[in-house]
Amino acid sequence: MMNYIIRRLLIAIPVLFGITLLNFTIIHLAPGSPVDMYLDPNIPPEALEERREQLGLNDPIWQQYLKWIGQILQGNLGYSATNFESVTALIGERIGPTLTLMGTALLAGILIALPLGIISALRQNSVLDYIATGGAFLGISVPQFFLGLAAIYIFSLELNLLPSGGMKSLGGDGGLADRLKHLILPASVLAASIAGQLVRYVRASVLEILGQDYLRTARAKGLSEWIVTMKHALRNALIPIITVIGLQIPILFGGAVILEEVFQWPGIGQLAIDSIMTRDYPTLMGLNLISAIVVLMANLLTDIAYSFADPRIRFK
Amino acid sequence: MPTADIMRSAETAAGTATGTAAGTAAGTAAGTAAGTAADTAAGIGGTPADPEYGREMEEERSYLSQIVRRFLRHRLAVAGLIYTVLLILMAIFAPWIAPHDPYAIHPAFEAPPSGEHWLGTDQIGRDVLSRLIYAARVSVIVGLGAVAIYVVFGTLVGAISGYYGGWVDMVFMRITDIFMSFPHIMVILVIVSLLGPNLLTITMVLAMFAWTSVARIVRGSVLSIKQMDYIRAATALGFRTPRILFLHILPNALAPVIVNATFGIAAAIIIEAALSFLGMGVQSPMASWGNMLNAAQSLTTLTDQPWLWVPPGLMILLTVLAINFIGDGLRDALDPKTLK
C-alpha cells in the first residue's frame, strides 16, 4: 500500500518539474519582456538596459529559470503588474470563493448523477432511462455561459427569484442565507455539466457490472435482489466512478472561469479574466501554475483513493 | 497513470450495455476490443457458442457496411449527421445563403426581427441572421482544424510510445501527464492573451492541449495489439517497423480515436465559443456564435433584445448536441461487442 503511494509520488515529481518548465516557457511567449510593459517612451535606452540587467533579464535562460523556481519555493509568485500586490496574496484571497463554487457544484452534480445513473441502469430502456440520458446529453452539450445567461434571464430578471450576480448583496448582511441565494444559480449551472458527464459513466459502469457472473452466483445463492444490487453490484460499479469524478476537476476549473465572469463571482476565474484584460502577466502565470498543481494533486489523490477502493490496482 | 487508463475504459464502455471491465488496465481493455475487431474484420460475429456463428461466416459482409448499418440504427445519430452535413453546407455556401453581408451596417440598429432582417440587427446595425450563418464557418474551421491537428499528433505520440515501450514510453507518458495537468480553458486563455487572439492561434492552442487523450488511447490500443499473433507474424516476416505500425497496428487502433475525435470536435466548438464570449477568441467584426453572445452580458440586451443572444446560443447547443449524438452512434457502431 505504502509502496504504491510512494511510487505514485515519485512519478509525480518529474511531472511537477515539467509543469514548472512548461509554465516558464509559456511566460516567455509574451512578445517583449516584462519590462516593456512599464515602458515610458521617454526613457533613454541606457536606463532600460540597466533596468533589464537589474531584473536579471539578461542572464542566461536557465539561470532565470532557477531563480524563478527558487522564488516559487519561497512562496513568492511575483507581483501583479496592475496593482503591485503579491500574486500569492491575490490568489489566496480569491481561491476560497472558487473552491466554494467548485465544491458545491461537484457535490450537487454527484448527488444528482449517482442516483439517476444507477436507476437508469437498473431500469434500462425505460422512460426514466431515456429522460436521464437525454438530460445528460443536454447537460454536456449546452455551453455553460449560455445556460448561465438563460438562468439569469429566467430566474433573476423575469421571475426575480434569485440575485443575478456577485457573492453577496450590496448592503446585505453577507450572512449564510444571503450567500446561499447567490450560490444557487452559478453552482446549479456548473452542476448541470458535471452531472451530465457523470450520469453516462455511472450508467455504463453499473450496466457492465450487472452483467457479471458473480451477481448470477449471488442470486443463485438466494440473496434478495436488493442485497445483490446494493451490496455487491453497486459497490463494484462505483469504484471507477472515483476516477471519473477526479477527472472532472480540470473541467470544474474551466467552468469556474466562464461562470465567474457571467455571475461576477469573485474567485480566481474572475481574477484570470481581469488579468487578461489588463495583460497582468505575473498574475496569469501564477494562476496557471497553481491550477496545474491543483489538478496534479487532485489526480494523485484520486489515484490513491482508487487504490484503496480497488486492491487490484496496487499490484500493477 | 491508472486514472487515465480507467477513464478510457469507462469511455469506451459508456453508452453501451457491454464494454470491458472498467477496473482493469487498458491493455486488457483494448485487447479484447481489438481481438474481436479482428474477428469482425473477418466478418465473423458472435462467439463459437452462438448459434448464429456459422451463419454469419457464410454471409461475410464487409466490415465497413456492418459499421454503417449499426450506425444507421441510431436515429438520433443519423439526425445529428444530417444536421451536421447541412451545417457544413451552410458554412461553405454562406455567401449565397445569407441575405446580407455580415459586415454591412444598416441604418436600423438594435432593430427587432422584421421582414427585412429576419433576426433583427445588432448594436452596430449588422444583420443578425447573416452573421449567424457566417459564424458557422468559424465553428466548422476551428472544430475540424484543431481536431485534425491533435489527432495526428496524438496518434503519432501514442503509437511510438506504445510500440517501442521502455524509456521512450516513460518519457512520452510523463510529458503527456504534464500537458494533462493544465486545465484547458485556463491555459488556453493565458496563451491566447499572450499571443493575441485570432483564428489560427485559437486552433493551434486548442490542439496543443487536447492531444493527450488521443495519445493515451492509441498507446493503450497499440500496447495490446502488438501482442497479437498477426503482428508477431509480421515481425517474423521481416516487415519494417513503420510498415507494421501504419499498415497493421494503427488501422485496428483507430476506432476509439474516431469516437474521441468526434467528441473532440464538439468540445473544440464549445471552447472556441467560450473564448469568443470572453473576448479572447474571434474578434469583431468577424462573426462567431460566441462573440455574438458577448453582447448579452449587458442586462438590457439580456432582457430586451433576446434576438441578439438566443439564436447564437441555440446554434451552439444544437450543433454540439448533433455532434455528440454522432459520436455516441459511432461509438456503438464501432464497438464490435455491441449487444443487439
Interface residues (C-beta under 8 A of the other chain):
Chain A: I11 P14 V15 G18 I19 L21 L22 I26 L29 A30 P31 Q124 F137 L138 I140 S141 V142 P143 Q144 F145 F146 L149 A150 I152 Y153 L157 E158 S164 R200 Y201 R203 A204 S205 L207 E208 G211 N236 I239 P240 T243 V244 G246 L247 I249 P250 I251 F253 G254 G255 V257 I258 E261 V262 A272 I273 I276 M277 R279 Y281 L284 M285 L287 N288 S291 A292 I293 V295 L296 N299 T302 D303 Y306 S307 D310 R312 I313 K316
Chain B: M1 P2 T3 I6 M7 S9 A10 A13 A14 G15 T16 A17 T18 G19 A21 A22 G23 T24 A25 R174 I175 D177 I178 F179 M180 S181 F182 P183 H184 I185 M186 V187 L189 V190 I191 S193 L194 L195 A266 I270 A273 A274 F277 L278 G279 M280 L293 A296 Q297 L299 L302 T303 P306 W309 G313 I316 L317 V320 L321 N324 F325 D328
